[in-house]
Amino acid sequence: MISDNGTNFVGANRELKELVALLDKDKIHNSISNQGIKWHFNPPLAPHFGGIHETMIKSAKRAIYAILGNADINDEELLTAFTGAEALINSRPLTYQSADPKDDTPLTPNHFLHGQLGGHFAPETVDNTDFNPRKRWRRIQELIRHFWKRWIREWLPGLNKRDKWTKTKRNMKTDDIVLVMNPNAPRGHWPLGRIIEVFPGKDGHVRVAKVSLGQTVLIRPITKLCPLEIETSENDSDK
């Protein structure tokens, strides 16, 4: 476990240490060691140590400021909008659940928070209904929809960042699970596909792939295919 020096994390660490002092230390240490659990704190005042989660916080803040900064809503409606944005962010796929790459069911942060795939989102018909300013719930759904569009536009390209001319990226290969970039996807919908064929160029680098998206097969350039977060961070660590 790696966390920053937030007061909630530091306080939890202190309480856990006090609790351990009252229990069987050897048994607890052995159990934690067997499961490979260690807790590390990043240095204070060093958000750049956070890596990918700090990048996500930045993109979420930008989207929230842009959409909700001057919105005409009260405190309760603002809390509802934040809860909707939180559910969307935590529904993103991190990796697939099993070791079988043919299993397209994603593992999301919501699995750790709620034990299920994601939160409950408004039906798609809400986004297509004419806005009535007297219906405040509809107004909040409109704001959440705008947040989704803005956040996806800023966050997805960061997953598929490609450094031109300077670094060699790992080629995508058959059975890789990827996000198929679609800025028009309904909110909370993550088009997760499995690569079934790649088309390398003369230099051996893959630039086009055939992706199975449910019952649909698409051919997309790799610029429109994003590796999952866990795989991206592992590849960066290896380099």
trRosetta pair geometry for C-beta under 8 A, 3 or more apart (Angstrom, degrees):
i j d omega theta_ij theta_ji phi_ij phi_ji
1 37 6.9 19 -10 -164 98 86
1 38 7.1 -159 30 92 69 44
1 39 4.7 -11 68 -110 108 70
1 40 7.1 171 89 25 56 65
2 40 5.0 -15 -108 69 74 100
2 41 7.9 158 -156 -95 57 17
2 42 6.8 67 177 -46 93 90
3 6 7.0 -80 163 25 109 100
3 9 4.5 -169 134 -137 143 154
3 39 7.4 -16 16 -165 106 89
3 40 7.7 154 25 83 61 53
3 41 6.2 -33 75 -111 76 62
3 42 7.1 -125 106 3 31 90
4 9 6.8 136 73 27 53 153
4 41 7.3 60 -170 -160 17 74
4 42 5.0 -32 -110 46 59 119
4 47 7.2 6 -116 -109 142 61
4 49 7.6 139 -101 78 86 106
4 50 6.1 -20 -64 -82 115 110
5 9 6.9 -133 -144 71 21 119
5 10 6.0 35 -166 -55 68 117
5 41 5.8 66 -80 -174 78 118
5 42 6.8 -113 -26 72 82 76
5 43 7.7 -38 -29 146 125 22
5 44 4.7 -29 23 -96 162 75
6 9 4.7 86 62 9 88 102
6 10 6.9 -165 89 -4 42 88
7 10 5.7 -56 -140 43 33 109
7 11 5.8 35 159 -21 67 110
8 11 5.9 -55 -143 39 26 111
8 12 6.3 28 156 -21 62 107
9 12 5.7 -54 -146 36 30 111
9 13 6.3 33 153 -21 64 105
9 41 7.3 147 129 -110 128 100
10 13 5.7 -53 -150 34 31 114
10 14 6.5 31 152 -19 64 105
10 41 7.7 54 -87 -114 80 141
11 14 5.7 -54 -149 35 33 111
11 15 6.4 29 155 -16 67 106
12 15 5.8 -55 -146 39 32 108
12 16 6.2 34 155 -21 65 107
13 16 5.8 -55 -147 35 28 112
13 17 6.5 29 154 -19 62 105
13 39 6.8 176 -110 135 108 147
13 41 7.7 -31 -61 -61 162 121
14 17 5.8 -56 -152 35 31 111
14 18 6.6 29 151 -17 64 105
15 18 5.6 -54 -149 37 35 111
15 19 6.3 36 152 -21 67 105
16 19 5.5 -53 -147 36 33 112
16 20 6.3 37 153 -23 66 103
17 20 5.7 -49 -145 32 32 113
17 21 6.7 40 153 -27 61 100
18 21 5.8 -49 -157 24 33 116
18 22 7.4 23 150 -12 61 103
19 22 6.1 -65 -162 35 38 105
19 23 6.5 14 151 -6 71 116
20 23 5.9 -72 -144 46 36 101
20 25 5.9 73 167 -106 96 79
20 28 5.8 -138 -132 81 99 166
21 25 7.6 17 -105 -72 33 110
23 27 7.6 -94 146 61 99 110
23 28 6.1 82 105 -41 121 130
24 27 4.0 35 110 19 120 117
24 28 6.4 151 89 -17 67 87
25 28 5.9 -63 -149 39 30 108
25 29 6.0 26 159 -17 69 110
26 29 5.9 -57 -143 39 28 108
26 30 6.2 27 158 -19 64 109
27 30 5.9 -56 -147 37 27 110
27 31 6.3 26 156 -19 63 108
28 31 5.8 -58 -149 36 29 110
28 32 6.3 24 156 -15 66 108
29 32 5.9 -57 -145 40 30 108
29 33 6.0 29 157 -19 66 110
30 33 5.8 -56 -143 39 28 111
30 34 6.3 31 157 -23 64 106
31 34 5.9 -54 -149 32 28 112
31 35 6.7 11 157 -4 61 109
32 35 6.1 -69 -152 46 31 100
32 37 4.6 -89 -163 62 84 109
32 38 7.9 111 157 -72 111 48
33 36 7.4 37 -175 -74 34 32
33 37 7.8 -93 -67 42 22 71
42 46 5.7 -139 155 80 106 108
42 49 4.0 157 -150 101 125 138
42 50 6.5 -59 -49 -67 170 66
43 46 4.3 50 76 8 95 142
43 49 6.4 129 32 -25 82 156
46 49 4.5 43 127 -8 108 115
47 50 5.4 -31 -173 5 58 121
47 54 5.1 136 169 -133 92 142
48 51 8.0 62 169 -59 47 45
48 54 7.0 -135 -105 85 26 163
50 53 5.3 -92 169 67 105 89
50 54 3.4 107 85 -33 126 113
50 57 7.8 -4 125 12 152 128
51 54 6.4 114 53 24 24 100
51 55 7.1 -44 149 -8 40 104
51 233 7.2 84 147 -125 139 111
52 55 5.5 -52 -150 34 37 115
52 56 6.5 38 153 -20 66 102
52 229 6.4 132 164 -160 154 106
52 232 7.5 118 -98 96 143 117
52 233 5.8 -81 -20 -82 144 116
53 56 5.5 -48 -150 34 39 114
53 57 6.5 45 149 -22 65 100
54 57 5.4 -46 -148 33 37 115
54 58 6.5 42 151 -22 64 101
55 58 5.7 -52 -153 32 33 114
55 59 6.6 26 154 -13 66 104
55 158 6.0 175 161 173 133 154
56 59 5.9 -55 -146 39 34 106
56 60 6.1 33 155 -18 67 108
56 89 7.2 117 173 -161 119 118
56 155 6.5 44 -122 -128 72 119
57 60 5.7 -58 -145 39 29 110
57 61 6.2 31 156 -21 65 106
58 61 5.9 -54 -148 34 28 110
58 62 6.5 28 155 -19 62 105
59 62 5.7 -51 -149 34 33 113
59 63 6.5 30 155 -16 65 106
59 151 6.1 101 142 -148 101 72
59 154 4.3 173 -148 116 105 117
59 155 4.5 133 133 -75 161 84
59 158 7.1 -123 -56 -4 143 146
60 63 5.9 -58 -149 39 32 108
60 64 6.1 29 155 -19 67 109
60 85 7.1 121 -158 161 104 121
60 89 6.1 8 -99 -94 130 144
60 151 6.1 24 -104 -123 58 119
60 155 7.9 36 -55 -69 68 126
61 64 5.7 -57 -142 39 30 109
61 65 6.1 29 160 -18 67 107
62 65 6.0 -56 -145 37 26 108
62 66 6.2 22 158 -17 63 112
62 150 7.5 -145 114 152 86 115
62 154 6.0 177 80 -141 134 174
63 66 5.9 -60 -146 39 28 110
63 67 6.1 5 165 -2 66 115
63 85 7.8 166 105 -143 119 129
63 147 5.2 96 150 -154 114 71
63 150 4.0 150 -131 106 95 113
63 151 4.1 -28 -59 -69 169 78
63 154 6.4 -150 -56 25 102 136
64 67 6.4 -68 -138 47 25 95
64 68 5.3 -28 -176 31 67 118
64 69 7.7 110 131 -49 59 76
64 82 7.7 39 -130 -105 129 79
64 85 6.6 63 -89 -160 101 171
64 147 6.6 29 -88 -127 56 116
65 68 7.1 -62 -103 57 14 78
65 69 4.7 39 -175 -63 56 117
66 69 6.5 13 -80 -2 8 117
66 150 5.8 -171 78 -157 134 159
67 71 7.0 17 143 -49 59 125
67 143 5.7 129 157 -165 111 80
67 146 4.7 156 -128 108 123 113
67 147 4.8 -128 45 -75 166 74
67 150 6.0 -157 -45 13 116 149
68 71 4.8 -53 -144 7 50 129
68 73 7.5 -52 -148 33 90 131
68 78 6.9 105 -169 -132 129 88
68 81 6.0 146 -100 126 131 149
68 143 6.3 74 -85 -175 83 128
68 147 7.3 14 -32 -78 101 116
71 78 7.9 148 82 -95 121 86
71 81 7.8 93 90 -64 163 172
71 143 5.9 38 -123 -111 153 136
73 77 3.9 -123 -173 97 109 127
73 78 5.3 143 109 -58 118 74
73 81 6.9 62 124 -18 171 136
73 136 7.9 124 -126 -162 86 103
73 139 7.2 176 -90 124 103 122
73 140 7.0 96 -123 -90 138 85
73 143 7.3 -38 -44 -36 146 162
74 77 5.1 90 52 16 68 104
74 78 7.0 -122 104 -9 33 92
75 78 5.6 -55 -147 34 31 114
75 79 6.5 32 154 -19 65 103
76 79 5.8 -52 -152 33 32 112
76 80 6.6 34 149 -19 63 104
77 80 5.4 -49 -149 34 37 115
77 81 6.4 39 151 -20 66 102
77 136 6.3 -97 -97 170 132 114
77 139 7.5 -6 -159 92 139 111
77 140 5.4 -141 -162 -82 93 117
78 81 5.6 -52 -149 35 33 112
78 82 6.4 33 152 -18 65 104
79 82 5.7 -53 -147 37 32 111
79 83 6.3 35 153 -21 65 105
80 83 5.7 -54 -148 35 31 112
80 84 6.5 31 153 -18 64 105
80 140 5.2 -6 105 -164 124 154
81 84 5.7 -54 -151 36 32 112
81 85 6.4 31 152 -17 65 106
81 140 5.4 -134 -71 -155 86 93
81 143 5.2 -31 -124 102 127 130
81 144 5.9 -157 -141 -67 72 86
81 147 7.4 134 -179 -25 98 147
82 85 5.7 -54 -146 39 33 110
82 86 6.2 37 153 -23 66 105
83 86 5.6 -51 -146 34 31 114
83 87 6.5 33 154 -20 63 103
84 87 5.8 -53 -149 33 32 111
84 88 6.6 32 153 -19 64 104
84 119 8.0 -166 -131 109 46 148
84 121 7.7 93 -149 -123 92 74
84 140 7.2 143 -6 154 148 101
84 141 7.7 -168 -127 -108 164 52
84 144 4.0 -48 123 -115 143 140
84 147 7.7 123 105 54 104 141
85 88 5.7 -54 -151 35 34 112
85 89 6.4 30 154 -17 67 106
85 144 6.3 -145 -59 -130 70 84
85 147 5.1 -68 -100 141 108 155
85 148 8.0 -152 -115 -62 69 67
85 151 7.6 138 -151 -40 99 152
86 89 5.9 -57 -147 38 30 108
86 90 6.1 13 161 -5 66 114
86 119 7.9 84 98 -31 76 154
87 90 6.2 -65 -140 48 26 101
87 91 6.2 31 158 -30 63 111
87 110 7.6 46 -149 -90 65 127
87 118 6.7 94 177 177 87 85
87 119 3.0 -57 -152 31 123 154
87 120 7.6 -57 -168 42 154 42
87 121 6.9 180 119 -76 130 81
87 188 7.5 -13 125 -99 97 114
88 91 5.9 -60 -150 27 27 113
88 119 7.6 -68 -47 45 42 122
88 121 7.4 77 -82 -97 83 120
88 144 7.3 161 -30 -177 136 100
88 147 7.4 148 45 107 155 109
88 148 5.6 -124 -152 -98 158 95
88 151 7.3 118 117 65 130 151
88 187 6.1 -52 -114 -179 125 101
88 188 5.8 -103 -116 -77 79 74
89 92 6.4 -33 -176 -11 40 112
89 109 7.8 -12 122 45 74 142
89 151 7.2 -91 -84 171 91 155
90 108 6.5 98 156 156 61 105
90 109 4.1 -98 -150 81 81 115
90 110 4.8 111 137 -58 103 82
90 113 6.3 -11 -178 14 147 146
90 118 7.3 154 103 -131 77 75
90 119 7.2 75 73 -21 106 108
91 108 5.5 -8 -155 -166 33 153
91 109 7.8 -76 -47 48 19 86
91 110 5.7 14 -90 -17 57 133
91 117 7.1 46 -143 143 88 72
91 118 3.4 43 -120 -126 110 123
91 119 6.3 -100 -60 19 116 80
91 188 5.6 7 91 -141 162 78
91 190 7.2 -169 129 -24 92 122
92 108 6.2 144 70 -135 36 98
92 109 7.2 31 51 6 79 102
92 190 6.5 132 -134 -89 51 143
92 229 7.4 72 128 -25 118 130
93 96 7.8 10 -174 -71 120 52
93 106 3.2 -72 -124 -160 112 151
93 107 7.0 87 -156 54 71 42
93 108 5.8 -65 -98 -81 41 84
93 179 6.9 170 52 -76 118 105
93 190 5.4 169 -11 133 106 156
93 192 5.8 66 -17 -88 165 132
93 228 5.9 -75 119 -126 98 112
93 229 7.8 171 106 7 57 96
94 106 7.0 132 34 176 53 98
94 107 5.2 -57 57 92 101 86
94 108 6.2 152 -5 -110 91 31
94 109 6.8 108 -43 -46 122 67
94 228 6.2 83 156 171 27 113
94 229 5.1 -58 -138 53 63 113
94 230 5.2 68 162 -31 85 105
95 106 7.1 152 89 -151 18 74
95 107 5.4 -8 67 43 67 110
95 177 7.5 111 -157 72 57 135
95 228 5.0 136 -92 123 57 148
95 229 7.3 -103 -45 58 78 73
95 230 4.0 -35 -48 33 122 138
95 231 6.6 128 -104 -30 104 87
96 100 7.8 -94 126 77 136 58
96 101 6.9 129 44 -130 153 43
96 103 5.2 137 172 94 128 89
96 104 6.5 -84 -113 -132 122 19
96 105 6.4 94 -151 68 83 53
96 106 6.0 -73 -98 -106 52 46
96 107 6.6 95 173 -6 11 90
96 177 5.3 135 -35 -21 117 170
96 228 7.7 -157 -22 -32 67 167
97 103 6.3 -86 53 132 83 133
97 105 5.3 -23 7 96 119 101
97 106 7.2 117 -35 163 82 12
97 107 4.8 131 -85 -60 68 98
98 103 4.5 57 44 35 111 163
98 105 7.8 55 2 56 93 104
100 103 4.6 87 82 -12 98 106
101 175 4.0 70 113 171 147 106
101 176 7.4 -45 -162 -83 132 18
101 177 6.3 -155 -160 -35 82 97
101 194 6.9 127 150 -138 89 119
102 175 7.1 -56 -61 -137 66 99
102 194 6.8 46 -124 -133 48 166
104 177 6.6 165 -122 -126 66 117
104 192 5.6 148 -178 114 99 114
104 193 7.6 -13 -133 -125 128 19
104 194 5.9 -103 -86 -39 107 111
106 117 7.6 88 70 -143 84 95
106 177 7.9 165 -92 159 86 141
106 190 6.9 -29 7 92 160 140
106 192 5.7 -155 -48 -85 119 164
106 228 7.6 -178 -133 -119 109 134
107 111 5.6 -66 -160 19 72 155
108 111 5.4 125 60 -11 65 93
108 117 6.1 75 22 -166 131 52
108 118 6.1 -2 85 -73 166 83
109 112 5.8 -56 -164 37 50 107
109 113 6.2 35 145 -12 77 112
110 113 5.3 -63 -137 48 40 106
110 114 5.2 -24 -178 34 81 107
110 116 6.2 -47 136 80 109 61
110 117 6.4 33 84 131 127 23
110 118 5.0 139 28 -104 164 41
110 119 6.5 -143 -116 -35 142 70
111 114 7.5 -66 -106 60 14 65
111 115 6.4 37 -160 -128 50 21
111 116 6.8 -157 -101 55 56 12
111 117 7.0 13 -68 -96 87 31
114 119 7.6 114 8 -81 161 68
118 121 7.6 -8 129 -26 120 104
118 188 6.3 143 145 -160 151 105
119 188 7.6 -109 66 -120 82 129
121 187 6.1 -170 -164 105 143 98
121 188 4.1 -129 -40 -15 158 160
122 126 4.4 -31 147 22 125 156
122 127 7.6 132 100 -37 115 82
122 141 4.9 17 -13 -130 171 125
122 144 7.6 123 9 75 123 138
122 187 8.0 31 50 70 87 126
123 126 5.6 121 69 -14 68 95
124 127 5.9 -50 -167 30 53 110
124 128 6.9 34 144 -7 74 109
124 186 5.0 -51 -107 -131 111 143
125 128 5.7 -69 -153 46 43 105
125 129 6.2 53 150 -40 74 103
126 129 5.8 -50 -147 18 32 116
126 138 6.9 -159 -160 -128 97 77
126 141 5.0 -67 156 156 135 152
126 145 7.9 -165 109 -55 100 130
127 141 7.5 -126 -72 148 63 107
127 145 5.2 143 -112 -116 105 148
127 186 7.1 -174 22 -136 153 89
127 187 7.3 152 -65 4 141 108
129 138 7.0 -90 93 -140 122 125
131 138 6.1 166 -138 138 66 118
131 139 7.1 85 -161 -91 108 61
131 142 5.7 33 -107 -77 125 148
132 135 4.5 61 81 10 104 108
132 138 6.1 58 48 66 79 154
133 139 6.7 55 -136 -77 50 120
135 138 4.0 42 109 14 115 118
135 139 6.8 163 97 -19 62 82
136 139 5.1 -47 -152 30 41 119
136 140 6.7 41 152 -19 68 98
137 140 5.8 -51 -153 33 36 109
137 141 6.5 36 149 -17 66 105
138 141 5.6 -53 -148 38 35 113
138 142 6.4 42 150 -25 65 102
139 142 5.6 -53 -154 31 32 115
139 143 6.8 31 150 -17 64 102
140 143 5.6 -52 -153 34 37 111
140 144 6.4 35 151 -18 68 104
141 144 5.7 -51 -145 37 34 111
141 145 6.3 39 153 -23 65 103
142 145 5.7 -53 -150 33 30 113
142 146 6.6 30 152 -17 63 104
143 146 5.7 -54 -151 36 33 110
143 147 6.4 38 149 -22 66 103
144 147 5.4 -49 -149 33 35 116
144 148 6.5 42 151 -24 65 100
144 187 7.0 96 133 -174 93 168
145 148 5.6 -49 -152 30 33 114
145 149 6.7 31 152 -16 64 103
145 187 5.8 -122 -118 -36 65 140
146 149 5.8 -53 -150 36 34 111
146 150 6.2 28 155 -15 67 109
147 150 5.9 -62 -147 42 29 107
147 151 5.8 24 160 -17 69 112
148 151 6.1 -58 -139 39 24 106
148 152 6.1 22 163 -17 63 111
148 187 3.9 -69 -122 -114 173 109
148 188 7.6 -63 -122 -28 141 61
149 152 6.2 -58 -146 37 23 108
149 153 6.4 24 156 -20 60 111
149 183 7.3 62 -149 -180 78 88
149 187 8.0 -71 -43 -79 66 98
150 153 5.8 -60 -152 35 29 113
150 154 6.5 11 157 -7 65 111
151 154 6.1 -67 -149 43 31 100
151 155 5.5 9 165 -8 72 120
152 155 6.2 -62 -123 45 24 98
152 156 5.5 22 -177 -20 66 117
152 183 6.3 153 116 -129 122 65
152 185 7.6 -166 -147 52 162 103
153 156 7.2 -34 -113 29 12 105
153 157 7.8 7 172 -8 44 108
153 183 6.2 47 -86 -130 83 116
154 157 7.4 -72 -167 33 23 102
154 158 7.5 18 149 -18 58 113
155 158 5.8 -63 -164 30 40 115
155 159 7.3 40 149 -24 70 99
156 159 5.8 -51 -160 23 42 112
156 160 7.1 3 158 9 70 106
156 179 7.2 -128 -136 114 102 138
156 181 5.6 123 165 -120 139 103
156 183 7.9 -144 38 -84 153 76
156 226 6.1 -118 -165 -53 82 156
157 160 6.2 -77 -151 53 39 90
157 161 7.0 74 151 -72 69 72
158 161 5.9 -6 -154 -41 39 110
159 179 7.1 29 107 44 157 132
159 226 4.1 50 108 -163 125 124
159 227 6.8 -160 165 58 99 62
159 229 7.0 -79 -120 -84 111 67
159 232 6.1 -119 -157 -65 75 161
160 181 7.3 -69 -3 -52 151 133
160 222 7.9 178 -158 148 120 73
160 223 6.6 120 147 -156 136 45
160 225 7.1 135 -110 85 135 41
160 226 4.4 -99 -52 -103 106 81
160 227 7.4 135 -93 15 73 72
162 169 6.1 -67 -129 -28 86 149
162 223 7.3 -81 1 -104 141 81
163 166 4.8 -66 148 59 114 105
163 167 4.4 49 73 31 128 106
163 169 7.7 145 37 -51 80 102
167 239 7.7 33 -161 -155 128 152
170 235 5.7 -111 4 -142 135 133
171 198 7.3 90 163 179 107 159
171 200 7.2 -2 -150 -98 142 108
171 204 7.7 -88 -71 144 148 78
171 205 6.2 -155 -96 -143 106 54
171 206 4.5 105 -160 10 100 110
172 176 5.2 -112 -161 38 85 160
172 178 7.1 0 -137 -62 133 139
172 195 5.9 162 158 -74 112 168
172 198 6.1 172 97 -105 87 129
172 206 5.2 -117 50 94 81 145
172 209 5.7 -55 103 -65 136 147
172 222 5.8 -176 2 -120 135 121
172 225 6.7 31 -94 103 163 139
172 227 7.6 -157 -100 -71 99 100
173 176 5.6 113 60 -32 59 111
173 195 7.0 141 104 92 27 140
173 198 6.3 -68 -125 -22 36 147
173 206 7.6 -170 -73 -25 50 160
174 195 5.7 -135 -123 111 34 96
174 196 6.5 31 -140 -158 90 22
174 197 6.6 16 -97 -88 102 29
174 198 6.4 -118 -53 -10 72 100
175 194 6.4 -14 -140 -173 38 105
175 195 6.6 -51 15 67 17 83
176 194 7.3 158 79 -153 39 58
176 195 4.6 19 51 20 87 124
176 227 7.0 -60 178 -111 121 89
176 231 7.9 124 -152 -175 97 169
177 192 6.4 5 -177 -178 100 100
177 193 7.4 167 -152 88 57 35
177 194 5.6 -31 -99 -98 66 73
177 195 8.0 -133 -71 2 21 80
177 228 6.0 11 97 -26 100 123
178 192 7.6 164 85 -153 33 57
178 193 5.9 -25 66 67 81 83
178 194 7.8 141 20 -103 74 24
178 195 6.4 55 2 -41 119 99
178 209 8.0 86 20 88 155 151
178 211 6.8 -86 60 -119 116 130
178 225 4.3 15 156 -176 150 99
178 226 6.0 143 -170 65 87 40
178 227 5.9 -53 -112 -89 84 40
178 228 7.3 -137 -112 -35 36 73
179 190 6.3 -64 -126 -175 105 94
179 191 6.7 99 -164 76 63 68
179 192 6.2 -39 -99 -100 59 62
179 193 7.8 113 -131 22 14 79
179 225 7.2 147 72 -162 50 50
179 226 4.2 -19 58 61 103 103
179 227 7.9 -30 16 54 85 5
179 228 7.0 119 -26 -83 95 63
180 191 4.2 -63 57 112 102 118
180 192 7.5 -170 5 -93 86 12
180 193 5.0 50 -38 1 115 124
180 211 6.1 156 -83 120 119 160
180 213 6.0 -31 -8 -91 154 132
180 218 6.8 75 -136 64 146 149
180 220 6.5 167 -138 -23 98 169
180 224 6.7 21 -161 142 64 93
180 225 6.3 -23 -104 -106 56 70
181 224 4.6 -126 44 -162 109 66
181 225 7.1 -121 -5 -68 91 23
181 226 6.1 94 -57 -19 96 106
182 185 4.3 94 94 -44 107 100
182 191 5.5 55 13 10 128 142
185 189 4.7 -140 168 85 105 106
185 190 7.5 87 149 -93 155 25
185 191 6.0 -134 -103 -20 140 105
186 189 4.5 65 66 1 82 131
191 213 5.9 -2 -175 -146 100 128
192 213 7.7 147 82 -131 34 79
193 211 4.0 53 138 171 144 114
193 212 5.8 162 -164 75 92 43
193 213 4.2 -48 -94 -82 112 78
193 218 7.2 -70 -121 40 164 111
193 225 7.8 -83 64 -127 116 104
194 211 6.9 146 70 -158 30 71
194 212 5.1 -19 61 57 85 101
195 198 6.4 27 171 -62 127 89
195 209 4.9 -43 -134 176 112 133
195 210 7.1 106 -158 73 65 52
195 211 5.7 -44 -96 -100 54 72
195 212 7.8 172 -100 14 7 78
195 225 7.6 60 -75 -163 110 155
196 210 5.4 -61 65 102 88 99
196 211 7.0 140 10 -124 84 20
196 212 4.9 69 -30 -26 124 108
196 217 7.2 -54 37 -131 140 108
197 209 6.8 162 89 -162 52 63
197 210 4.0 17 55 40 98 119
198 206 4.6 -37 -177 -129 123 132
198 208 7.5 139 -163 89 56 54
198 209 4.9 -26 -108 -109 68 87
198 210 7.6 -133 -67 20 29 74
199 206 6.8 111 65 -144 42 78
199 207 7.2 -60 89 60 87 68
199 208 4.3 -18 57 76 118 101
199 209 6.8 -162 15 -82 79 37
199 210 7.6 84 -26 -23 102 87
200 203 8.0 -125 170 72 95 52
200 204 5.4 -13 176 -159 135 31
200 205 6.2 146 -150 75 87 20
200 206 4.9 -59 -90 -80 71 63
200 207 7.6 99 -136 7 36 73
201 204 7.2 -42 69 19 66 19
201 205 5.7 -8 36 62 104 74
201 206 7.7 173 -3 -100 75 19
201 207 5.7 34 -35 3 112 119
206 209 6.4 42 169 -64 121 97
206 222 6.2 102 119 -55 89 140
207 221 6.2 -24 160 -147 76 86
207 222 5.8 -113 -153 8 34 110
208 219 6.5 15 178 -179 107 94
208 220 7.3 174 -151 92 67 31
208 221 5.6 -48 -98 -104 70 54
208 222 7.0 -113 -74 -26 21 80
209 219 7.5 -178 93 -147 34 57
209 220 6.4 -21 64 64 78 75
209 222 6.1 77 -5 -79 109 81
209 225 6.2 -12 48 -20 129 163
210 217 6.3 8 178 -180 100 101
210 218 7.3 168 -156 87 55 39
210 219 5.3 -29 -101 -96 71 74
211 217 7.1 163 82 -156 43 55
211 218 5.0 -18 61 64 95 89
211 219 7.6 161 16 -93 76 23
211 220 5.9 -11 5 20 125 113
211 225 6.8 179 -68 -102 141 125
212 216 7.5 148 -160 84 49 46
212 217 5.5 -25 -102 -102 63 76
213 216 4.7 -26 72 74 93 98
213 217 7.4 165 22 -92 74 24
213 218 5.8 18 2 2 122 113
220 224 4.5 -105 179 77 118 120
220 225 5.7 129 103 -48 125 101
221 224 5.5 88 65 9 74 98
221 225 7.7 -155 104 -1 41 94
222 225 5.2 -65 -145 44 49 109
227 231 4.7 -107 168 90 115 120
227 232 5.0 145 93 -63 112 86
227 235 7.5 26 115 3 164 141
228 231 5.0 81 62 16 82 106
228 232 6.9 -150 94 -11 37 91
229 232 5.6 -59 -147 35 30 112
229 233 6.3 21 161 -13 67 107
230 233 6.1 -59 -149 39 28 105
230 234 6.3 26 155 -18 64 110
231 234 5.7 -55 -144 38 31 111
231 235 6.3 32 158 -19 65 107
232 235 6.0 -59 -151 36 27 109
232 236 6.5 25 154 -16 63 107
233 236 5.7 -54 -147 38 33 111
233 237 6.3 36 153 -22 66 104
234 237 5.6 -53 -148 34 33 112
234 238 6.5 36 153 -22 65 103
235 238 5.7 -50 -150 31 34 113
235 239 6.8 32 153 -18 63 102
236 239 5.8 -54 -153 34 35 110
